[in-house]
Amino acid sequence: MFFTVSKLLWFVVNPGNLLLLGLCVGTLLLWTRWRRAGKWLVCLCVLFTIAIAVIPVGQWAMETLENRFPPLTVLPDHIDGVVVLGGVINPSVSAARRQVAVGGAVERLSEMVALARRYPDAKIIFSAGSGDLFRQELKEAHYVKPWLETMGIEAERIVLEDQARNTNENAIYCYRIAKPKASEAWLLVTSAFHMPRAVGTFRRAGWSAIPYPVDFGTKGDETWSLMFNLSHGLGTANNAIHEWLGLLFYWVTDKSNSLFPAPAG
């Protein structure tokens, strides 16, 4: 239920969808006796579009997320295991094209390979089922094996968890597989903007893994200036709003131990 509700909720509050809906409704109202309301609605949509294109709100919100957990520059001498969260491979395209289609967060995979080589005795878990509400048979984890082989890593080295559909299930299923002891050190690998929600969810599951953020999209100390780029502005705002709403939704439903998780101590 949680998975379905979260998907439907995002479809409703997605900024791009709201903008399109507002423009469509406003345009239809222009041809009715409520044309004045239609004019106001269209004008509001245009103002929102200009604001998104000009003011770097999305970039600022993404930078705030990415700065929460800084890069792990000094790695421990010993690691018992590594958990890598999915969201990298497009299983629908991979199935259709019969080759692995990797998206923008490829650093999750490349760092998984690097860590597997650095810690040859560590247990590696890649957790990724299907995030598609209607195509649950297409599991992202199923397409990691051929990619690993091209990278020179034996597929048997990686535990592929293919049931998790979201971050909450990543934490629950990986915890069941790993059964981590309090004395063990585990790394948690995911995109930097997603790390706060991942850490809060793993902590709620009883797991204090070491955050290993990758896939940074901001420098961390930008001096923001006005721009005029709708596609970039809407894209970054979309990603940022999705993640901030995810933090709120997870906290309200007790799936995370904090509204905005911070580094330990």
Backbone hydrogen bonds, N-H to C=O, Kabsch-Sander energy under -0.5 kcal/mol:
donor,donor_aa,acceptor,acceptor_aa,energy
5,V,1,M,-2.9
6,S,2,F,-2.3
7,K,3,F,-1.9
8,L,4,T,-2.4
9,L,5,V,-2.8
10,W,6,S,-2.0
11,F,7,K,-1.8
12,V,8,L,-1.6
13,V,9,L,-2.3
14,N,10,W,-1.4
18,L,14,N,-2.6
19,L,15,P,-2.3
20,L,16,G,-2.3
21,L,17,N,-2.7
22,G,18,L,-2.5
23,L,19,L,-2.2
24,C,20,L,-2.4
25,V,21,L,-2.8
26,G,22,G,-2.5
27,T,23,L,-2.3
28,L,24,C,-2.2
29,L,25,V,-2.3
30,L,26,G,-1.2
31,W,28,L,-1.4
32,T,29,L,-1.8
35,R,32,T,-0.9
38,G,34,W,-1.9
39,K,35,R,-2.5
40,W,36,R,-2.1
41,L,37,A,-2.3
42,V,38,G,-2.5
43,C,39,K,-2.6
44,L,40,W,-2.4
45,C,41,L,-2.1
46,V,42,V,-2.3
47,L,43,C,-2.5
48,F,44,L,-2.4
49,T,45,C,-2.3
50,I,46,V,-2.5
51,A,47,L,-2.4
52,I,48,F,-2.4
53,A,49,T,-2.2
54,V,50,I,-2.1
55,I,51,A,-2.6
57,V,55,I,-2.3
60,W,56,P,-2.0
61,A,57,V,-2.5
62,M,58,G,-2.3
63,E,59,Q,-2.6
64,T,60,W,-2.0
65,L,61,A,-1.5
66,E,62,M,-2.6
67,N,63,E,-2.3
68,R,64,T,-0.5
68,R,65,L,-0.9
73,T,71,P,-1.3
75,L,73,T,-0.6
80,D,185,A,-2.5
81,G,185,A,-1.4
82,V,123,K,-2.9
83,V,187,L,-3.1
84,V,82,V,-0.5
84,V,125,I,-3.2
85,L,83,V,-0.5
85,L,189,V,-2.3
86,G,127,S,-2.5
90,N,101,A,-2.7
94,S,90,N,-2.4
95,A,91,P,-2.4
96,A,92,S,-2.0
97,R,93,V,-2.9
98,R,94,S,-1.2
99,Q,94,S,-0.9
102,V,100,V,-0.7
103,G,88,V,-3.7
106,V,103,G,-0.5
108,R,105,A,-1.9
109,L,106,V,-0.8
110,S,106,V,-2.4
111,E,107,E,-2.6
112,M,108,R,-1.2
113,V,109,L,-2.1
114,A,110,S,-2.1
115,L,111,E,-2.8
116,A,112,M,-2.1
117,R,113,V,-1.8
118,R,114,A,-2.0
119,Y,115,L,-2.7
122,A,119,Y,-1.6
123,K,80,D,-2.4
124,I,157,R,-0.8
125,I,82,V,-3.1
126,F,159,V,-2.8
127,S,84,V,-2.7
127,S,125,I,-0.6
128,A,126,F,-0.6
128,A,161,E,-2.9
129,G,164,A,-2.6
133,L,131,G,-0.5
138,L,135,R,-1.3
139,K,137,E,-1.0
140,E,129,G,-2.8
141,A,128,A,-2.2
142,H,139,K,-0.8
143,Y,140,E,-1.8
144,V,141,A,-1.3
145,K,141,A,-0.6
147,W,143,Y,-0.6
148,L,144,V,-2.6
149,E,145,K,-2.0
150,T,146,P,-1.5
151,M,147,W,-1.1
152,G,149,E,-1.1
153,I,148,L,-2.5
157,R,154,E,-1.9
158,I,155,A,-1.5
159,V,124,I,-3.3
160,L,158,I,-0.7
161,E,126,F,-2.8
161,E,159,V,-0.8
162,D,160,L,-0.7
170,N,166,N,-2.0
171,A,167,T,-2.1
172,I,168,N,-2.0
173,Y,169,E,-2.7
174,C,170,N,-2.1
175,Y,171,A,-1.8
176,R,172,I,-1.7
177,I,173,Y,-1.8
178,A,174,C,-3.1
179,K,175,Y,-2.6
184,E,181,K,-1.5
186,W,184,E,-0.6
187,L,81,G,-2.3
188,L,210,I,-2.9
189,V,83,V,-3.3
189,V,187,L,-0.6
190,T,188,L,-0.5
190,T,212,Y,-0.8
192,A,214,V,-2.8
194,H,191,S,-0.9
195,M,191,S,-0.9
195,M,192,A,-0.7
198,A,194,H,-2.1
199,V,195,M,-3.1
200,G,196,P,-2.3
201,T,197,R,-2.1
202,F,198,A,-2.6
203,R,199,V,-2.6
204,R,200,G,-1.8
205,A,201,T,-1.5
206,G,203,R,-1.5
207,W,202,F,-2.8
208,S,206,G,-0.5
209,A,207,W,-1.0
210,I,186,W,-3.6
212,Y,188,L,-2.9
214,V,190,T,-2.1
224,W,222,E,-0.8
227,M,54,V,-2.1
229,N,53,A,-2.1
233,G,229,N,-2.6
234,L,230,L,-3.2
235,G,231,S,-1.9
236,T,232,H,-2.6
237,A,233,G,-2.1
238,N,234,L,-2.4
239,N,235,G,-2.1
240,A,236,T,-2.6
241,I,237,A,-2.9
242,H,238,N,-2.3
243,E,239,N,-2.0
244,W,240,A,-2.8
245,L,241,I,-2.7
246,G,242,H,-1.8
247,L,243,E,-2.3
248,L,244,W,-2.0
249,F,245,L,-3.1
250,Y,246,G,-2.6
251,W,247,L,-1.9
252,V,248,L,-2.7
253,T,249,F,-1.9
254,D,251,W,-1.3
255,K,250,Y,-3.6
256,S,250,Y,-1.1
257,N,200,G,-1.3
